[in-house]
Each structure stands twice: as structure tokens, then as C-alpha cells.
Amino acid sequence: MTLAEGHVWTAFGLTFAAGTATLIGASVVFFPKLVKLASRRVLAGSLGFSASMMIYISFVDIFRKSFDAFKSSGMEESRAYGLATLCVFIGVLMTKGDAEIMAAKPDIAFRAPAHSQLSATEEKKKLVRMGLTTATALAIHNFPEGLATFVAALEDPFSGAVLAIAIGAHNIPEGLCVALPIYYGTGSRWRGFFWGVVSGMAEPVAAILGWLVLATTLSLEVYAVLFGLVSGIMVMISLKELLPTAHRYDPEDAVVTYCAIVGMGVMALSLVLFKFST
């Protein structure tokens, strides 16, 4: 299959939409009442929800696409299954460094410091550094997500769409996590908003690079390998980054597990409804 035969513009559109979801979260700085509503549990719940959606679709749908593509290329079923499984674990290993960077990301300030603290130059610098460090870590983290969304949507726009929704769901609070400390540290809503949006732009960039690499041909074997890698990448990001971060903000597990169950249910329902509609 050549790239021209795939849904290139749909894939670009979905990847761009998922990446720019950080814009929604970052825009909260323009609404003081919404800033007051931001809390650790809101962030924890949204991370648990999106992590479970990504894990579910990775094992139930994306892994199957890798296996089916290997089998369609002429391989025996046992070998196709083994190679698809191997690709998943290679994707896991590829994401290990990204996960370690995210693990070093500082906690997010959800409330402005007391006035006397905020007026101190060092406190302002600390908040700005926190926001920029978070933006850098999230940009690195968003790159494989952008590639995953692009590859998924290229062959199957529905799979790409549900993956983009799952990624966009946690990109919204990520935009807020970048924008708030920079806003508190500089007093500039626009500066906080700008860096919140920039942190999500790695996803469209990843899609463009993916398009450049795959522009000549996308054989069944390459397609199978990519989907296996994508499955592993999404699982690793969810298990190593999203869920631990969710539990860090909700150590009593008041909302994370429940939101994760709801996330899996939503993803399962969407896949079932799609099967009935085709």
C-alpha cells in the first residue's frame, strides 16, 4: 500500500487535533473561575481515563491489525502472532527513555502562591522553570503519540479517531499543567497559553516526519511492524507515565481506578458500535 492509497489528510487532521488539544487546557488561564476549579483530582481522573482507553485499544484493536497484516503478507499464523508480539515489546523498549524523562517532571502548582511569595524573584523564576521543564518533557512524550495517531489513522480513520480522542483527553490537562505555573510566574496569560500550545505541537511534527519516511511505500510488512510498535508505545506510555502520574495526584485512589474503568468502557462501547455499523 502506498501512502497515497491511505487516508493521509485524515491522518494529518486527527494528529493535529490531538496535539492542539493542549490549547483547550492552556486557555483556562484566561478564565479565572476555571483556574479555581483546576485540582489534582481533575488531572488524576483525566489521566486514568485516557490511559485505560489507550491500553484497551492497543491490545484489542491495534495489536490485531499488526497480526492481521503479518498474516496477510503470507506468513503462517503462529509466526505472524510471534512477530506482532515481538514488535509490541520493541515498542515498549523504545519508549523507556521517554518514560524516564517524564518521571523526572516536577509536580504542578494548581494554586498561585501567596502574594508575598509570588512577588519574590526567585519564586517567579522557579515557577517559570517548572512550566518550561514540563513543556519540554511533554513535547518529548507527545512525539511518539503523534506518530502513533498518524499511523493508526492512515489505514483506518476510525482507529485513528478513537486513539486521537484518548490522546486528546489527557493533552487537555497537560496544556493546563504547562500554562498555569508560567502564568503564575510571569503574570502573563498569553505567555502561559503560548507554551501550553507549543508542548502539543510535537504531535503534528511527528506526523510530518512519519509522512516523509513512509512517502514511497507502505508494504504489509512495514505496516505490521509499525502497528506492533505503536501498540507497545501506547501501552508503555500509559503504564509508565499516565497511570503513575494519576496516582501521584490522587494517592488515595479516590477517582483514578473508577475513571480508568469508565475509560475502558467508553472505548469498548465505541468499538462495538463501530462493528455493528459496518
Secondary structure by P-SEA (a helix, b strand, c coil): ccccccaaaaaaaaaaaaaaaaaaaaaccccaaaaaaccaaaaaaaaaaaaaaaaaaaaccaaaaaaaaaaaacccaaaaaaaaaaaaaaaaaaaaaaaaaaaaccccccccccccccccaaaaaaaaaaaaaaaaaaaaaaaaaaaaaaaaacccaaaaaaaaaaaaaaaaaaaaaaaaaaaaacccaaaaaaaaaaaaaaaaaaaaaaaaaacccccaaaaaaaaaaaaaaaaaaaaccaaaaaaaaccccccaaaaaaaaaaaaaaaaaaaaaac
